Amino acid sequence: MNAQVLRGSKQEIAESLTRIVGEVREAIVFIDEEPDASVDPGEDIFAEMEPFTSSAGGADYTREAIYTPMEGE
């Protein structure tokens, strides 16, 4: 399987998609929306994509762990 990123307007992306050789089984689409006052600022906007993410076992993905220098860095 080969992943490709298509950027541009809806029309440009649709045209690029039709030129891809082979079967296209899934697509992730980002849609810019007007800010919604009912959305909680602390809400995880990528929670619905969790099944498509990968993580290494035993790794610490907390913000503190990512931004704290490790010994020897």
Buried (B, 14 or more C-beta within 10 A) or exposed (E): EEEEEBEEEEEEBEEEEEEEEEEEEEEEEEEEEEEEEEEEEEEEEEEEEEEEEEEEEEEEEEEEEEEEEEEEE
